[in-house]
Amino acid sequence: MATDNPVESSAGTGTVTTSVPARLDRLPWSRWHWMIVIGLGTVWILDGLEVTVVGNIAGRLAEEGSGLPITSAEVTGIAAALYVAGACSGALFFGWLTDRYGRKKLFVITLAVYLGATALTALSFSSWWFFACRFLTGFGIGGEYAAINSAIDELIPSKYRGRIDLVINGSFWLGAVGGSLLSIVMLDTDVFALDVGWRLTFALGVVFGLAILLVRRHVPESPRWQFIHGQGDRAEKLVSEVEEGIRADKGAELPPPAGEITIHTRRSIGFGTIARTVFSHYRQRAVLGLSLFIGQAFLYNAITFGFGAILTTFFDVGTGSTGYYFAVIAVGNFFGPLLLGRFFDTVGRRVMISGTYILSGLLLFATAWLFGGGHLSATTLTACWCVVLFFASAGASSAYLTVSEVFPMETRAMAIAFFYAIGTATGGISGPLIFARLTESGVVADTVLAFRIGAGLMTVAGLVAVLLAVPAERRALEDIAVPLSAQVTPAPGKRE
């Protein structure tokens, strides 16, 4: 049986036998885990605030006197696409650095990039400056996705990993609620001048981000990353301190760890090794990851950036009032992962991932039919989107969970970055550009077509999950995908 003396190094061989992963997985939920959730997960709130604010202020920025020579379509189209392009680039760049230099360094650096770019956005004086700042803001948030998702999954016990990952990714929509309500106040010209309110909105986002940065300083490096990269002593010290704190809080001994793993320490993994691992040994999982990301990215990036334009174009909703409607669908989005998340750990990944994708796709097809027939008002369209996105939000969050847990640890951040970048570039860049053009036309049939495209991609992704989803619930990450550094690896045919 494994003991709590987990690290044994073979002198000169670079080989380490450790029970650190098993010790982390057997921990009961504690204040330490809450610190991780708050320190890392709250950045999704900031991202939701950022994206929603831009969508809601599109009409205001296009008004004469806003201080920017820009059109609403440029904000929801070009600027949105540049934000996503920056996120894709940042994910790949910082994802590689995260696997090489550690989770902690990068989730501090990426937040700093994000905050600096957001602050510069508030100072925009021309369209090109605004576009450049949107790209850089996305560059920072893309890096956040890779660094934070990898850290969360490596620090959270396997029993809770699914629900916690979903809720954290779903907390984006708490920020969306805040952004919607904030935009109502900031766009009120009785409170702030036409060219001041939107600038203060971005400035408040910076203040919130600085508060997150203060909390994040106390979030530790991933012990799983440490022992693979020759820092076994640090991993041992960290886990021992956590165990001591939890024993004191709970007043009871911890159960014994389930086992050990022996690995060869290494400083970095080359791109060639990562590519062979993901696309040769784990081909089916690669297809699954791409399908899930493309489906949710097209739906969410298109609708998130374009929902305000749909309301103002088809239902004559004032630009200062779109925030109310968006706040409602944002609440539905948050409650999806919150209420459905635990079933991903109990009912299982395959049923829940495929079910949420397919059901949201079918409901969106129904919404498109109602919208095309003229049966919806601004209120009932919002209600339909609430129902659709209740399920779609849980499914979209599970895409991040899936790609962060089904590939070996040495490739985790880069795998998240790659699938996020490819899926988001496919759906997230083309989506806003297509939707901006279709909704700006004012033709109902054009918007119906856009709805159907999003619904179709979600449904297809759900069908792929029926066939290829990995039963990862309540399993150790090292069991789902054995580390490349492990001394003993499974036969190639067993890896899928």
C-alpha positions in Angstrom: 0.0 0.0 0.0 1.2 3.5 -0.8 2.3 5.7 2.1 2.5 9.4 2.7 6.2 9.4 2.0 5.7 9.7 -1.8 8.9 10.8 -3.5 11.7 8.4 -4.0 14.4 9.4 -6.5 16.8 7.1 -8.2 20.1 8.9 -8.0 21.5 9.8 -11.3 18.6 8.3 -13.3 16.1 11.1 -13.1 13.5 8.6 -12.0 10.9 9.5 -9.4 8.3 7.3 -7.7 5.5 9.4 -6.2 2.0 9.1 -4.7 1.4 12.9 -5.1 -1.5 12.5 -7.6 -3.3 9.9 -5.5 -2.8 12.1 -2.4 -4.3 15.1 -4.1 -7.3 13.0 -5.4 -8.2 11.5 -2.0 -8.4 14.9 -0.3 -11.9 16.0 1.0 -13.1 19.4 0.0 -11.6 22.2 2.0 -10.8 25.9 2.4 -7.7 25.3 0.3 -9.8 24.2 -2.6 -12.0 27.2 -2.2 -8.9 29.4 -2.4 -8.0 27.7 -5.7 -11.5 28.2 -7.1 -11.6 31.9 -6.2 -8.1 32.7 -7.2 -8.3 31.0 -10.6 -11.9 30.7 -11.5 -12.9 34.3 -11.0 -11.1 35.4 -14.1 -13.9 33.9 -16.1 -16.2 36.4 -14.4 -13.9 39.1 -15.7 -13.9 37.6 -19.2 -17.7 37.5 -19.2 -17.8 41.1 -18.1 -15.5 42.1 -20.9 -17.2 40.3 -23.7 -20.7 41.3 -22.6 -19.8 45.0 -22.2 -18.5 45.1 -25.7 -21.6 43.5 -27.1 -23.9 45.9 -25.3 -22.0 49.1 -26.0 -21.7 48.4 -29.8 -24.6 50.6 -30.5 -23.4 53.4 -28.3 -19.9 53.4 -29.8 -21.4 53.8 -33.2 -23.3 57.0 -32.1 -22.0 60.4 -33.0 -20.2 61.9 -30.0 -18.9 58.6 -28.5 -15.3 59.5 -29.2 -14.7 56.7 -31.6 -15.3 56.7 -35.4 -16.7 53.2 -35.6 -19.8 51.4 -36.6 -21.9 48.8 -34.7 -21.0 46.1 -37.3 -17.3 46.9 -36.8 -17.6 46.4 -33.1 -19.6 43.1 -33.3 -17.7 41.9 -36.4 -14.1 43.1 -36.9 -13.4 43.9 -33.2 -15.0 40.7 -32.0 -13.1 38.6 -34.6 -9.8 40.3 -33.6 -10.6 39.6 -29.9 -11.0 35.9 -30.7 -8.0 35.9 -33.0 -5.9 37.3 -30.2 -7.4 34.6 -27.8 -6.4 31.9 -30.2 -2.8 33.2 -30.6 -2.5 33.8 -26.9 -3.7 30.3 -26.1 -1.0 28.7 -28.3 1.8 31.0 -27.2 1.1 30.9 -23.5 0.0 27.2 -23.6 3.4 26.2 -24.7 5.0 28.3 -22.0 2.7 26.9 -19.4 3.7 23.3 -20.1 7.4 24.4 -20.1 7.6 26.9 -17.2 4.7 26.0 -15.0 1.1 26.9 -14.3 1.7 29.6 -11.6 4.1 31.8 -13.5 1.8 31.9 -16.6 -1.5 32.5 -14.9 0.0 35.6 -13.3 1.6 36.8 -16.5 -1.5 36.2 -18.7 -3.7 38.2 -16.2 -1.3 41.1 -16.3 -1.4 41.1 -20.1 -5.2 41.0 -20.0 -5.4 43.9 -17.5 -3.0 46.1 -19.4 -4.8 45.7 -22.7 -8.2 46.4 -21.1 -6.9 49.6 -19.5 -5.6 50.7 -22.9 -9.0 49.9 -24.4 -10.6 52.5 -22.1 -8.2 55.1 -23.7 -9.2 54.3 -27.3 -9.3 57.4 -29.5 -9.6 55.7 -33.0 -10.9 52.5 -34.5 -7.4 51.1 -35.1 -6.5 51.6 -31.5 -9.7 49.9 -30.3 -9.1 47.0 -32.7 -5.5 46.6 -31.5 -6.5 46.6 -27.9 -9.2 44.0 -28.5 -6.6 41.7 -30.0 -4.2 42.1 -27.1 -7.1 41.7 -24.6 -8.0 38.4 -26.3 -4.3 37.4 -26.3 -4.2 37.6 -22.6 -7.5 35.8 -22.0 -6.5 33.0 -24.4 -3.4 32.3 -22.3 -5.6 32.3 -19.2 -7.7 29.5 -20.6 -4.6 27.2 -21.1 -2.9 28.1 -17.8 -5.9 28.0 -15.5 -7.8 25.0 -16.8 -4.7 22.9 -16.6 -4.0 24.0 -13.1 -7.6 23.6 -11.9 -7.8 20.0 -13.1 -4.5 19.1 -11.6 -5.4 20.5 -8.1 -9.0 19.5 -7.7 -9.8 15.9 -6.4 -11.1 13.6 -9.1 -14.4 13.2 -7.2 -15.2 16.8 -7.8 -13.3 17.6 -11.0 -16.2 17.6 -13.4 -18.6 19.8 -11.5 -15.9 22.2 -10.3 -14.5 22.6 -13.8 -18.0 23.2 -15.3 -19.0 25.7 -12.6 -15.7 27.7 -13.0 -16.0 27.9 -16.7 -19.7 28.7 -16.3 -18.9 31.6 -14.0 -18.2 33.5 -17.2 -21.9 34.2 -17.1 -21.8 35.8 -13.7 -19.5 38.4 -15.3 -22.0 38.6 -18.2 -24.8 39.5 -15.8 -22.5 42.1 -14.2 -21.5 43.4 -17.6 -25.1 43.7 -18.7 -26.3 45.5 -15.6 -23.1 47.7 -15.6 -23.7 48.7 -19.2 -27.2 49.9 -18.3 -25.8 52.4 -15.8 -22.7 53.4 -17.8 -24.7 54.0 -21.0 -27.2 56.2 -19.2 -26.4 59.7 -20.6 -28.2 61.2 -17.5 -25.4 59.7 -15.4 -22.3 59.8 -17.7 -21.5 61.7 -20.8 -21.8 59.8 -24.2 -18.0 59.5 -24.5 -17.3 58.7 -20.8 -19.5 55.9 -19.6 -18.1 53.2 -21.9 -14.6 54.1 -21.0 -15.3 53.9 -17.2 -16.8 50.4 -17.8 -13.4 49.1 -19.1 -11.7 50.9 -16.2 -13.8 49.1 -13.6 -12.9 45.8 -15.2 -9.3 46.6 -14.6 -10.0 47.3 -10.9 -11.8 44.0 -10.5 -8.9 42.2 -12.3 -6.3 43.7 -9.9 -8.3 42.3 -7.0 -8.2 38.9 -8.6 -4.4 39.2 -9.1 -4.0 39.8 -5.3 -5.8 36.6 -4.5 -4.0 34.6 -7.2 -0.6 35.3 -5.7 -1.5 32.6 -3.0 -2.5 29.9 -5.5 0.4 27.3 -5.6 2.1 25.7 -8.5 0.6 22.3 -9.6 2.5 19.5 -7.7 1.8 17.3 -10.7 3.8 19.7 -12.9 6.5 20.0 -10.3 7.4 16.3 -9.8 7.5 15.7 -13.6 9.8 18.7 -14.0 12.4 17.6 -11.4 10.9 19.5 -8.5 9.8 16.5 -6.4 10.9 18.0 -3.1 8.7 21.1 -3.7 5.7 18.9 -4.7 6.2 16.8 -1.5 6.4 19.9 0.7 3.4 21.5 -0.8 1.1 18.5 -0.6 2.3 17.7 3.0 1.4 21.3 4.1 -2.0 21.0 2.4 -2.6 17.6 4.1 -1.6 19.0 7.5 -4.0 21.9 7.1 -6.9 19.7 6.1 -6.3 17.3 9.0 -6.4 20.2 11.4 -9.6 21.6 9.9 -11.4 18.2 9.7 -10.0 16.8 13.0 -9.5 13.4 11.3 -6.9 11.4 9.5 -7.0 11.2 5.7 -7.6 7.9 3.9 -4.5 6.3 2.4 -3.6 7.2 -1.2 -4.7 4.8 -3.9 -1.3 4.1 -5.4 2.0 5.4 -6.8 3.4 6.3 -10.2 7.0 6.1 -11.4 8.1 8.7 -13.9 11.3 10.0 -15.6 11.7 13.7 -14.9 12.1 16.0 -17.9 12.3 19.8 -18.4 10.2 20.2 -21.5 8.3 18.4 -24.3 8.8 19.2 -27.9 6.0 20.2 -30.3 6.7 17.0 -32.4 6.2 14.8 -29.3 3.0 16.7 -28.5 1.6 16.4 -32.0 2.4 12.7 -32.2 0.8 12.0 -28.9 -2.4 13.9 -29.6 -3.0 13.0 -33.3 -1.5 9.5 -33.4 -2.0 7.9 -30.1 -5.2 9.8 -29.2 -6.8 10.4 -32.6 -10.4 9.7 -31.5 -10.0 12.1 -28.6 -8.6 14.7 -30.9 -11.7 14.4 -33.1 -13.9 14.7 -30.0 -12.1 17.8 -28.8 -12.3 19.6 -32.1 -16.0 18.8 -32.6 -16.9 20.1 -29.1 -14.9 23.3 -29.5 -16.1 24.1 -33.0 -19.7 23.6 -32.1 -19.8 25.7 -28.9 -17.4 28.3 -30.3 -19.5 29.1 -33.3 -22.7 29.3 -31.2 -21.4 31.3 -28.3 -19.0 33.7 -30.0 -21.6 34.5 -32.7 -24.5 35.0 -30.3 -22.6 36.6 -27.5 -21.3 39.4 -29.7 -24.5 39.7 -31.8 -27.4 39.3 -29.4 -27.7 43.1 -28.7 -27.7 43.8 -32.5 -30.5 41.3 -33.0 -32.6 43.0 -30.3 -32.1 46.5 -31.7 -32.5 45.5 -35.4 -35.6 43.3 -35.2 -37.4 44.4 -32.0 -36.5 48.1 -31.8 -34.9 47.7 -28.3 -32.9 50.8 -27.3 -29.2 50.4 -27.0 -29.4 51.4 -23.4 -31.8 48.6 -22.6 -30.2 45.6 -24.2 -28.3 44.9 -21.0 -31.6 43.9 -19.2 -32.2 41.1 -21.8 -28.7 39.9 -21.8 -28.6 39.7 -18.0 -31.5 37.3 -18.2 -29.9 34.9 -20.7 -26.6 35.2 -18.7 -28.4 33.9 -15.6 -29.7 30.9 -17.6 -26.2 30.2 -18.8 -24.7 30.2 -15.3 -27.4 28.0 -13.8 -26.8 25.3 -16.5 -23.3 24.3 -15.3 -24.3 25.0 -11.7 -27.3 22.7 -11.6 -26.1 20.1 -14.2 -22.4 19.9 -13.3 -22.7 17.2 -10.6 -24.3 14.9 -13.1 -21.1 14.9 -15.1 -19.4 13.2 -12.1 -22.3 10.8 -11.3 -24.3 10.0 -14.5 -21.1 10.3 -16.5 -19.3 12.3 -19.2 -20.7 10.5 -22.3 -24.4 10.9 -21.4 -24.1 14.4 -20.2 -21.8 15.8 -22.8 -23.8 14.4 -25.7 -27.1 15.1 -24.1 -26.4 18.8 -23.5 -25.1 19.4 -26.9 -27.9 17.6 -28.8 -30.7 19.0 -26.7 -29.4 22.6 -27.0 -29.1 22.1 -30.8 -32.6 20.8 -31.2 -34.0 23.6 -29.0 -32.2 26.2 -31.1 -33.7 24.7 -34.3 -37.1 25.2 -32.6 -36.2 28.8 -31.7 -35.1 29.5 -35.3 -38.5 28.2 -36.5 -40.4 30.4 -34.1 -38.3 33.5 -34.9 -38.7 32.9 -38.7 -42.5 32.6 -38.3 -42.7 35.9 -36.5 -43.9 34.3 -33.3 -41.4 35.9 -31.0 -41.0 39.2 -29.2 -37.9 40.5 -27.6 -39.1 38.9 -24.3 -40.0 35.5 -25.7 -36.9 35.3 -27.8 -34.9 36.0 -24.7 -36.8 33.2 -22.9 -36.1 30.8 -25.7 -32.4 31.6 -25.5 -32.5 31.1 -21.7 -33.7 27.5 -22.2 -31.3 26.8 -25.1 -28.3 28.2 -23.3 -29.1 26.5 -20.0 -28.1 23.2 -21.7 -25.6 24.7 -24.1 -23.6 26.4 -21.4 -23.1 23.1 -19.5 -22.0 21.4 -22.8 -19.7 24.2 -23.7 -18.0 24.1 -20.3 -17.5 20.4 -20.7 -15.5 21.0 -23.9 -12.8 22.6 -21.7 -13.1 19.9 -19.2 -12.7 17.2 -21.8 -9.6 18.4 -23.5 -7.9 19.2 -20.2 -8.4 15.6 -18.8 -8.1 13.2 -21.7 -4.5 13.9 -22.8 -1.2 13.2 -20.9 -0.2 15.7 -18.3 2.9 17.0 -20.2 0.7 18.1 -23.0 -2.3 19.3 -21.0 -1.9 23.1 -21.4 -0.9 22.8 -25.0 -3.8 20.5 -25.8 -6.2 23.0 -24.2 -4.6 25.8 -26.2 -4.6 23.9 -29.5 -8.2 22.8 -29.4 -9.4 26.1 -28.1 -7.5 27.9 -30.8 -8.6 25.7 -33.7 -12.2 25.4 -32.5 -12.5 29.1 -31.7 -10.7 30.2 -34.9 -13.2 28.1 -36.9 -16.3 29.2 -35.1 -15.3 32.2 -33.1 -13.8 34.3 -35.9 -16.1 33.3 -38.7 -19.1 33.3 -36.3 -19.1 37.0 -35.4 -18.2 38.1 -38.9 -21.1 36.0 -40.4 -23.6 37.0 -37.7 -22.7 40.7 -38.0 -23.4 40.6 -41.7 -26.6 38.6 -41.4 -28.1 40.5 -38.5 -27.2 43.9 -39.9 -29.1 43.1 -43.1 -32.4 43.3 -41.2 -33.7 40.2 -43.1 -35.3 37.7 -40.8 -34.4 34.7 -43.1 -30.7 35.7 -42.7 -30.8 35.5 -38.9 -32.8 32.3 -39.1 -30.0 30.8 -41.2 -27.4 31.8 -38.7 -29.4 30.2 -35.9 -29.7 27.0 -37.9 -25.9 26.8 -38.6 -25.2 27.1 -34.9 -27.8 24.5 -34.0 -26.5 22.1 -36.6 -22.9 22.3 -35.4 -24.0 21.8 -31.8 -26.1 18.7 -32.7 -23.3 17.2 -34.8 -20.8 17.7 -31.9 -23.3 15.9 -29.6 -23.5 12.9 -31.9 -19.7 12.7 -32.0 -19.7 12.7 -28.2 -22.2 9.8 -28.2 -19.5 7.7 -30.1 -16.2 9.1 -28.7 -16.7 10.7 -25.3 -14.3 9.3 -22.6 -15.7 7.9 -19.3 -13.4 10.1 -17.2 -15.8 10.7 -14.3 -14.1 10.1 -10.8 -10.9 8.8 -12.4 -7.4 10.0 -11.7 -5.9 12.0 -14.6 -3.0 9.6 -14.7 -5.5 6.8 -15.3 -7.4 8.6 -18.1 -4.1 9.3 -19.9 -0.8 7.9 -18.6 1.9 10.6 -18.5 4.5 10.4 -21.3 7.1 10.4 -18.6 5.7 7.3 -16.9 8.1 4.4 -16.7 5.3 2.0 -17.9 2.8 3.1 -20.5 -0.2 1.2 -21.8 -0.3 -0.5 -25.2 -1.2 1.9 -28.1 -4.5 0.2 -28.6 -5.5 1.0 -25.0 -5.0 4.7 -25.1 -8.3 5.7 -26.6 
